[in-house]
Amino acid sequence: TTLINDGAKQVILDFSEVAFVASTGLRMILKTAQRLKDESGILRICGVNDTVTEVFKMTGFDTILAIFDTREEALDGLS
């Protein structure tokens, strides 16, 4: 939120040290993605483990969010 308030339009969330994500975390990710979209920004996620990937698939997040294997892949194409 602070980054977006300070004018960030491109945000990457690195999940490489995240073991799991609960519903509160999912809501925050969705709100962040929507806010960035409303401000012509972009949210990308990278480094997601198998457990979080399964949660993203069950909730449909994998179809609405840009998810990349590595930080480098997430950065590719951003200015």
Secondary structure by P-SEA (a helix, b strand, c coil): cccccccccbbbbbccccccccaaaaaaaaaaaaaaaaacbbbbbccccaaaaaaaaaacccccccccccccccccccc
